[in-house]
Amino acid sequence: MKKLFMFLMAAFLLVGIAACNGDDDTTEAPATEDTTTEDGGETTDPSTDTEDDQFEGYDYPTGLYNYKFQTSEVRHTFMAAAEKYLMNTMYGGVPLFANGGFNLYSSRLQLPVSSYIPVMGFGTSFSTMTADDSTVLMADGEPGRPGAYTYRSAGTTNPVTWNQWIYDTSTDSDFMSIYMDMPYTYQFNNDKTGYELLPSMFSANPVMKDADDGNNPINGDPYETDETAKGTVAKTWEFTVREGLEWFYHPDTDTSYITDNDITADDFVDTFKYALAQNWFRAVSGGGDFLNQTTGLEGAADYNQEQTTATEDALGIRKTGDYTFELTFLNFQSEWNVRYFMGSFVMTPVHMEMVDELGEDYGTTNTTIAYHGAYYVDYYEPDKTLVLAKNPNYHNEDEFFFTGYEIQIIEDAAVRFQEFEAGKLEAVSLPTENFDDYKNDPRLKRVPGATTFRMMINGLGTVDEQQSQFPGSTWVPEPLLANDDFKNAMFFAIDRKYLAETVLKTSQTQMYLFSDAYLVEAEEGVPYRNTEQGQTVGEGLATGSNGYNKDAAVALWNMAIEKLVDDGVYEEGDTIEMDFYVFSGSEAQNLLGQYIKTTFEETFVNEDLGIEVVINVEPKDFPGIYYDYMMTGNFDLSVGGISGSTLDAASFLDVFADDNRGGFTLNWGIDTSSANIGVEYNDGTEDLKEVWSFNAITAVLNGEAYILEGEEADVPNAVIDMTSITPTGFSFTIDQFDNDAYENLTYTITEFNQVTGVYDDVTGMVDIDATTETIDITGVKPYPYDYVVEINYTVPALDDAEFTTASEWFYTAELVEYSEIRTDETSAAIDIIFNNDDQATGVKRDIDGVTVYNAWDEDITADVTVVKEQDANDDWTINITGLEAGADYTIIADTGEAFMTDPYVYYTNLEFAFSTRSIVDAADIATTTASATFDVTLLNDVTGATRYVEELRVLDAELTEISAYTLPAGMTRVNMTEDGLKSGTAYYLEITSGDLVELVAFETASIFADATVTADVDMATINLEMNAVTALTPEVITNVVITDGDTFSETIDLSAFDFSSIEFEVDGLTAETEYTVTVTTDSGEVESFTFETLEE
Amino acid sequence: MLRYVIVRFVWIFIVLSIILSMNFVLVKLAPEYPPTEQNQAEIYYEQQFNRGYMTKYTENNIDAVRAMDNSELKEEGKVKFLNEKGIDQYTVYNPVPISDQYFIWAKGILTEWDWGRSTKVQFNIPVFEILKSRIPVTLRLNLIALFFYIPIGFGLGILAALRKNSITDNVISMSVMIFISIPSFVTMTFLLMIFGYGLEWVPTQFVSGQADFAKQVSSMILPVMGLSFGAIAGLTRFTRAELTEVLTSEFLLLARTKGLTKNQAVIRHAMRNSMVPLVPSIIGSFVSLLSGSVVIELIYGIPGTGRIFIRAITRGAYDFNLALGITAFYTIISLTAVLLVDLSYGIVDPRIRMGAKK
């Protein structure tokens, strides 16, 4: 009876609360009614009605959809519907606050705008100044130079890198945005109410390539374009680099090797390719890169994996003229998308000559990069200062007012603020503790942040769910957190204004998942939050009090806990303990934790049931709090904040999807795949009322997706049975085989081509009708071949449109299951057990022939004895005798199967390399330029019997005898010196013991300490440094002869001089010709080496 | 004597080795936070591999790869799986035993003077290069502080001792108690607020290397004062105590009775005797100065070793190589100071001969 009373009270309270909807809605409840936007965009919340009632008159859309290029109204409507769904279910976590703050600006600084504009901020870089530096103090405490206008600021840390393609910190980004140019830059629009994206390093907006422009060199097909609601989109776009751009080098930079100062299309194309090949972070990840689905380039993934002529030809980065190049994207792009993609300092060239010269050292200091921005870093002292001066080569000298920047590195926020108060900085972020003193200062500006910090929820509820989501996890999830009412109760329990302004002081009050820094339509420049659709999201969520409604929180809590007690999940008198993780090392986070603890413990108490919630606040280190806890489900509640691209809010929706498609899903136990979001909109042709899933909305706002009944369609796909894989066969099943939505299912087997790097169709296995769900394939090739199964199908609902899906690639099994090589001094035995899984019953693999190669890859099968044996188990042993001791060999065993003719497999599967046992225990050979001293000790044989050195021979590289020694009997160790050898020459020492012979290689010392040749087409620079051969003083060069062995011969006679180190040039050489340099020294040493001139 | 010094240097080397070895092991046992960014992580692990701290192999067995994708096969301990986007294979880095790492590390230092590269503070820059740029600043600051506080500390100490129980002594003793009690960073903050931001007599932050010499000198004033106040107080107190004790000793009374003036007795006998414990304490206090300068460097923006040391041992962002390099620097300074202390006994009191045969 008591429980019933409580339930009725709660229900009554909720009805009452719902009736009080409005601005002054301190008793507002969760949404229970439809909401409609003025312009026809309407979203419906499904929280109370049954789905049938709620969506009466609605359609569940099926088809191929792409709303990336839909009208602003449609995109905003869908975006708002998606966010509202997350807010009503708390599937995106409970919004806490945004990371906004406050800035103070100096009185001499004249900001171009008074209110914050997304992207542009307050436009500090476009500001002017009312007084020059002589009127203010610089970092050294002295007034600056008259006539100079330096923007003085402070950063917190040193730059990590100076290479824009691998930058990863906001500090680097802040610095780079000053000294790097961009292809397109953001400028204020004429009335300074928004921004424009205008050409900077480029001279014009991108131009699309359409069918009239001919064929795309990548595939030979006409360039592709498409019509959308907003106009024409294309896959290939051409860019024009501004003529006259020049690199600028720091005065201390070594530029002696630089030959080209102009910035042309080559610089962009070469840099893009190099960045991709080198796997530079910004080229392959981080969003806006060349590999992701949204902005990915044609062929970029293949080129990233392997740089061959084939992958380069297929890469969508091509130079089309001295100042033009084109990019081919995987997906259609609008002109704005393309400009936005290129509106970044990352998409600028690096100086390739400098990269080649400096290697890993490129971009490690301010003097190891070349500049193209408006400023360059003139002086850098780590932990102290960066001084930037104007780049005299910058193409638009008058674009910026400041004559330079002076950026101090000050870690401590309080010290930074003191420096500002002392008049030494133009701007500073206001520390929390000073907020009360400055909150009415006219110089104070509020800066909205891009990150909404949320309380992430592990709503998996049960151990089974936990282990299903995270196999092997030992975390026990809290059942209360899986309850939707309790999730909403947590939302309503938090007084966000108090949290942001009183507890955290300088944070921004935020009840939504997207702050007002985000735009859905970047081209329009209107923050999503300010649009009509964006403002409807909060309806029913106590917007007047930023989502705070304690009564609703208590009511929802009571409903949740009573249900869970009824269900037997909890018992009366329970104390429910939950961990709440906050970032360690932050006082603000500590305060946040304490606020949540106090609030939840006060709010979530049910005295009737004697149940209370206890929150344990635990600080966790960054980034482990994400990687080790939230992303792996090892938490109850945790604070987290992820920001996305502020200019493309829709692309950020994927971090809320239940399938972790964005890699940053932090809330668990959610379902965003079911169609339960009602959307009313006009697609340009008619008014529509449809029901969509969150995942489907996310997909269509970011590109093309096949939608089935309002959800992302499960399409036919081949699932490989990994246990079925044999050397020549495998099985797969076709997912959705029985789904009537798909017809004409066929499969194609493709094989990875090791030469071209692409998957080729396997002859005889193309477009085979799929008549059964499980299909067995035979006749493929063994490991290391790999395959992909493609499923082709048509969709009747889409006018029999044809689609293809591809399986994951996989290797076939190895041919040899087990092998072992046993060797002694003169023989080897190789045991082979074949993998016969794919052979018919009774049929086993066979070894047809064996070829033996020595270390020089010479076929010596005829010189040795090879015996093949097959035992009763059909396992094989290959015995080889007549080998030399201590030598390297390779054998190739031919199974006689067809694929053995393929060179790739030939050298991979049945190739066995081994060395015979050496008879030499230690051969210490010390050499001079003319002699070698041998200290040779022999090993005992395998029986332990002592071996004796009987004969030694010194052989040249051609194995021709130079000298031979027959040794007295009984010598197990030999120590002797061989004179009269040539310097820098390879020799062998042949050791004979009984029937055994072994060769030991050695090389005499060179007379050169260093000999380098820098060859060009028709000349070479030769640098020689001599060793001390017989005394401490190095050899003196007396004569150098350079000859091609034919017509060219030049002698440099140095006998009148006393040089042990020379550098000289030789002219008149012929391209691509080998020359020999012969050097004679005063002690009569003669040594030569060769070099080759370059190709013309 | 020379033999003694040589033996002591050998001991310094041994102690340094032990301290660094212990540090190395402790640091290696601590949780590691490699760079999270893929490229930097790859560089980091390749460096670990190249230095022999880790082994690596490519895992392309599709079952294992899938297990890694699905977190069924997890990284345990300091094992790392690195996966290139779009490629079904992982590079698995496995740390070798710490003892092996230690020998590689020690060999790198002893044979190639290779202290490794910074992994966090100044990514990929050799540790020794970083130290080379920072040590001069820190040493200069501390040496100046040393030469600044000695005469003042001595002077005040002698004055207080000679005027024991007078107002002068009381004022000095009171000041000593205050400054001994206040940590150097508090003193520094006060000095900064008064002389820097208040009176504007000196720069509010340590100036960069670009500034003129006079400016650089003036920017030394505050940190030197911040470092010195505590040290002056300590030295004053110690000098006063030692001298007071000597002044009441019988040999000084004898000196006076033999006709020496008070000044002669104090200067020739009292002060010389009180120097025996005082001089070593001065050298030893140089080490205290160094540790105090770590915080002062942070407050005054001095680009010295202290700042990077703090950053190198910041939780969650350890820079092992750099931390060990700086530890070595501080350890060498400390051990050398101990040697100088021992040697100084012989200079102050000729009766003491270190290393003399019994």
Contacts between the chains, C-beta under 8 A, distances in Angstrom:
chain1	res1	chain2	res2	distance
A	139	B	205	6.7
A	139	B	207	7.0
A	139	B	208	6.8
A	140	B	203	6.0
A	140	B	207	4.5
A	140	B	208	7.4
A	140	B	211	4.5
A	140	B	215	5.2
A	140	B	219	7.8
A	141	B	200	7.4
A	141	B	202	7.6
A	141	B	203	4.1
A	141	B	204	6.3
A	141	B	207	7.5
A	141	B	215	7.5
A	142	B	215	7.1
A	158	B	121	7.9
A	158	B	122	6.8
A	160	B	122	7.8
A	160	B	123	5.3
A	161	B	123	6.7
A	166	B	37	7.8
A	166	B	39	5.3
A	166	B	40	7.4
A	168	B	37	4.2
A	168	B	40	6.8
A	279	B	38	7.9
A	279	B	39	6.6
A	279	B	42	7.6
A	279	B	84	7.0
A	280	B	39	6.4
A	281	B	37	5.8
A	281	B	38	6.0
A	281	B	39	4.1
A	281	B	40	7.6
A	284	B	38	7.7
A	284	B	85	5.8
A	285	B	38	6.1
A	285	B	85	6.3
A	291	B	85	6.1
A	291	B	86	6.8
A	301	B	86	5.0
A	304	B	85	7.7
A	304	B	86	7.1
A	305	B	84	7.7
A	305	B	86	6.8
A	305	B	87	6.0
A	360	B	124	7.1
A	364	B	124	6.4
A	364	B	125	6.5
A	379	B	208	7.4
A	379	B	210	5.7
A	381	B	208	5.0
A	381	B	209	5.5
A	381	B	210	7.6
A	381	B	303	6.3
A	382	B	122	6.6
A	382	B	133	7.1
A	382	B	303	6.0
A	383	B	301	7.4
A	383	B	303	3.9
A	383	B	307	5.5
A	383	B	308	7.4
A	384	B	206	7.4
A	384	B	208	4.7
A	384	B	209	7.5
A	384	B	301	6.8
A	384	B	303	4.7
A	385	B	208	4.5
A	385	B	210	7.5
A	387	B	210	7.0
A	408	B	205	6.7
A	408	B	301	7.1
A	409	B	301	7.3
A	410	B	205	7.0
A	410	B	301	5.7
A	411	B	298	6.6
A	411	B	307	7.7
A	412	B	298	6.7
A	412	B	299	7.1
A	415	B	205	7.5
A	415	B	299	6.8
A	415	B	301	7.1
A	418	B	192	7.9
A	418	B	197	5.9
A	418	B	204	6.9
A	419	B	204	6.4
A	419	B	205	6.7
A	421	B	197	7.3
A	422	B	196	7.8
A	422	B	197	5.3
A	422	B	200	7.9
A	422	B	204	5.5
A	424	B	204	7.1
A	470	B	71	6.9
A	471	B	70	6.8
A	471	B	71	7.0
A	471	B	72	5.3
A	472	B	71	7.4
A	472	B	72	6.5
A	472	B	74	7.1
A	584	B	315	7.3
A	584	B	316	7.6
A	585	B	315	7.0
A	585	B	316	7.8
A	621	B	33	7.8
A	621	B	315	6.1
A	621	B	316	4.2
A	622	B	316	6.1
A	623	B	33	7.9
A	623	B	36	5.6
A	623	B	316	7.7
A	624	B	33	7.7
A	624	B	316	7.2
A	627	B	36	7.7
A	632	B	71	7.2
A	722	B	62	6.8
A	722	B	63	6.1
A	722	B	66	7.9
A	808	B	62	7.9
A	808	B	88	7.1
A	809	B	88	6.4
A	810	B	62	5.2
A	811	B	60	7.6
A	811	B	62	6.0
